[in-house]
Amino acid sequence: MQGVFVTTPIQFPHLDPIAFHIGPLSVHWYGLMYLVGFMGALFIANRYADRSDNDWTRPQVSDLLFYSFLGVILGGRIGYVLFYQLDLFVHNPLYIFKVWQGGMSFHGGLIGMILAMLYFARKTHRHFFIVADFVAPLVPFGLAAGRIGNFINGELWGRVTTMPWGIVYPDAGPLPRHPSELYEFFLEGIVLLVILACYRKRRPPMGAVSAAFLLGYGCFRFFVEFFRQPDPQLGFLFFGTTMGQLLSLPMIVIGLLILIWAYRRAASSSVR
């Protein structure tokens, strides 16, 4: 008689979302992860600026990342409210200011960052894609930090699974689920960071690194959404897709178009 092996589900570690207190102020891990992401991006950007083969300075890097950080925070919050909580916002417009209740959207943050880069490019008389190509390899570090913050908060969990690494989340019922935050940490953070760093070293034409980021993130996010539990207020949308997948499709298409444009532009310039 063959034995039956029963896998005990992994219980979510009871992590306190509050890292520490400063008097009456509670400092949350999620907020600290934003700080870690920003400081990590600043460190990498300064390393790029210190190289002799570019015209970036550390003060310019600090200004660019400051504007980008503001764009991410404002765009992320506004995007979350419009993409995921529109009905709630219509009935209570002041909800958009209740940031302590959580809620950030990557796609909204990306739009905010693009607007910040447009402003910085115009201010410093640079081509937009020169700025975007400089910023793109920095973003995955912040994404990785943010996904760790999601995991510590025990939020954005995945769908029910029978895989041995499924985790039982305290607020998601008794069944094990995909740790989709960790999938995103690995793909959107670590893997995309390595891809962009290696691709950048090959000195591709202007705009190609930005296109690679849009393509890479869009594809990874679209894939992980098959394992991530849809937002309860939205559920599944057209043909079983999720809001995350619908928002990622334009990134994939636009990234591909920019990539084609970048190489065609470089080829035409070399012929002249």
C-alpha positions, 0 to 999 in steps of 0.5 A: 500500500502506497503512502499518501503524502499530505502537505501542510500549508504554509501559514503567513508569518504574522508580521507587524505592518508597523516597523516602529513608533516615534512618539504618537507617529507609527512608521509602517513597513510599507512606507519604509519600503518606498524610502528604501526604493527611492534611496536604492534608485538614488544610489544606482543613479549616482553611480551612473552619473559618476561615469565619465561617458555621460553628461549627468551630474549628481545634483541633476540626478537628485532633482530628477528623482525628486520630481519622479518620486512626487509623480509616483506618489501623486499619480499612484494615488490618483490612479488607484482611485480612478482605476480601482475605486471610481464608484467610491470616489464619485460618492465621496470625492474626499476619499482621494485624500485618505492615503492612510487607508492605503491604495496605490496603483503602479500604472497611475504612478507610471503616468505621474512619473512620465509627466515628471520626466517630461517636465524635467526634460523640458527644464533641462533641454534634454530629449524626453527619451534621454531622460526616460532611458536614464530612469527606466533601469532604476524603477525595478529596484523600487518595484521590488521594495514595494512588493516586499511591503505588500507582502509584509502587509499581507495584501494583494495575495494570489488565487487559491492554489494546491502548490506546496508553496501556497500560503494561508493569508490571515484575511484571505480564508483558510485555503492556501494562495499563490504568494503573488507579491513575491512573484512580482518581486522576483519578475518585476523587480529582480529579473527586470532589473538585471535585464535592463542593466545588461541591455543598457550596457550594450548601448542601444539606441535612444528610447530602446531602454525605455521600451524594454522597460515597458515591454518587460513590466507589461509582460511580467505583470500580465503573466502574474495576474493569472495567479493574483486574486482580482480586486474584489470591487472589480473582479474579472472583466472582459474575457476573464481578464483583470484590470491589471492585465488591461492596464498592462496591454497598452504598455506592451503595445507602446513599448513594442512601437517605441522599440521599433521606432528607436532602431529604425531611427538609429538605422536611418541616422547611420545611413545619412 
